[in-house]
Amino acid sequence: MEQIPFNKSSTVGKELLFIKDAIKKNHISGNGFYSKKCLDLFNTKYGFKNAFLTTSCTDALEMIALLLDFKKSEEIIIPNFAFVSCANAFEIHGAKIVFCDVNNNFPNLSYESLLKKITTKTKAILLIHYAGYPCDINKIKKLCKKNKIILIEDCAHAIDVEYGGKYVGSFGDFSTFSFHETKNISCGEGGMLVVNNKKFIRRANHIFHKGTNRKDFDMSLVNKYQWVDKGSSFLMSDLNSSYLYGQLKVINKIQSNRKKIFSWYIKKLSSLKANLNYIFPDIFYSEKFNGHIFYLICESKVQRLLLLDYLKNNKILATFHYLPLHQSKYYKKNYKRLENNDKNLKNSIFFSDRLLRLPIYYGLKENQVDYICDKVKYFFKERIA
Ligand SMILES: *Cc1c(COP(=O)(O)O)cnc(C)c1O
């Protein structure tokens, strides 16, 4: 068996043809033919009316930070089990970062923990639909409305996920997506900002266009464009959009392949779950996942390390996930908030220590999944006996 990587990118549809065509069209910078094609598709299929293709999800988050104009001491609450950018994008634009915990059965933001962290200074809440599993959005949205708090959905894992008849990404004031190589739909590096709160659309256009009213100029509303706001260069190049469009055109094929792999894991590991109930969450059986992540929960950090090593020695590259952000070097140095202590963030520490992700990518074969599951079962067999 050849080495099985953790992730692998695949050209599945007409990505290469579209790249060639973008070059032929003589417009490979932002806002070209393929960027518009992608945005049209996001609008018609997902209902994202006001979307911006960005160079990354991190950049989309930064756009939100600029739009929200954080004043000194204004806070954003973020799950502690999160990617660095979720905090950093706001940190560099003046927000104070406050962490809340995740649930004990699944690493989505915990509503109870969130309630405890809201103060009069809370300006925004960011949630992550971890592994594409939707957070309790309606409940959180209600809470935000009541307290006049901006809601941000980080949908980096959650493309093409439905919740209550609508697509994830259409609930918050803002939502962000990632098309990084490691995500379900990719163009190497890329992202998207969706602005659902109409109040922010005009400024979003300025910030997106390097702080200018270029959009008004393009629409012939003004005869020259100029510096009108803060901003930066956020546009995705049409070379990337053309690749992205190739992927989006075959999104059903990509998603169904990933979901099939996810279901193989469940089926092939359920005998293990019969003995080790905690090994993966029950909702893996009952809910629709988008095949972004399949994970196992180990008994301890030490056991996870042993399993990672064991798999690696068998040419399988598995990996852990986020480190608790409140324990990071940067946060400890720059924040001394007593409320962000280990005790009230213990579920995120639990998942940081024990969660192990198995390979999942378009085109992973069933015999490879068989091989991986056999090795996993063998590893645990000795421990159960
Ligand atoms: C990948 C990821 C990001 C960052 O995406 P980039 O496009 O690489 O900037 C942000 N948030 C979450 C939850 C992610 O998984």
The ligand as an SDF file (V2000), in Angstrom:
LIG
                    3D

 15 15  0  0  0  0  0  0  0  0999 V2000
   -9.3480   26.9020    6.8470 C   0  0  0  0  0  0  0  0  0  0  0  0
  -10.0660   27.7340    7.8160 C   0  0  0  0  0  0  0  0  0  0  0  0
   -9.9420   29.1280    7.8400 C   0  0  0  0  0  0  0  0  0  0  0  0
   -8.9310   29.8630    6.9950 C   0  0  0  0  0  0  0  0  0  0  0  0
   -9.0970   29.7050    5.6530 O   0  0  0  0  0  0  0  0  0  0  0  0
   -8.0260   30.3300    4.6390 P   0  0  0  0  0  0  0  0  0  0  0  0
   -8.7940   30.3570    3.3570 O   0  0  0  0  0  0  0  0  0  0  0  0
   -6.8590   29.4170    4.6160 O   0  0  0  0  0  0  0  0  0  0  0  0
   -7.6950   31.6940    5.1190 O   0  0  0  0  0  0  0  0  0  0  0  0
  -10.7030   29.8480    8.7220 C   0  0  0  0  0  0  0  0  0  0  0  0
  -11.5650   29.2460    9.5490 N   0  0  0  0  0  0  0  0  0  0  0  0
  -11.7130   27.9090    9.5710 C   0  0  0  0  0  0  0  0  0  0  0  0
  -12.7040   27.2940   10.5030 C   0  0  0  0  0  0  0  0  0  0  0  0
  -10.9470   27.1110    8.7220 C   0  0  0  0  0  0  0  0  0  0  0  0
  -11.0800   25.7780    8.7670 O   0  0  0  0  0  0  0  0  0  0  0  0
  1  2  1  0
  2  3  1  0
  2 14  2  0
  3  4  1  0
  3 10  2  0
  4  5  1  0
  5  6  1  0
  6  7  2  0
  6  8  1  0
  6  9  1  0
 10 11  1  0
 11 12  2  0
 12 13  1  0
 12 14  1  0
 14 15  1  0
M  END
$$$$
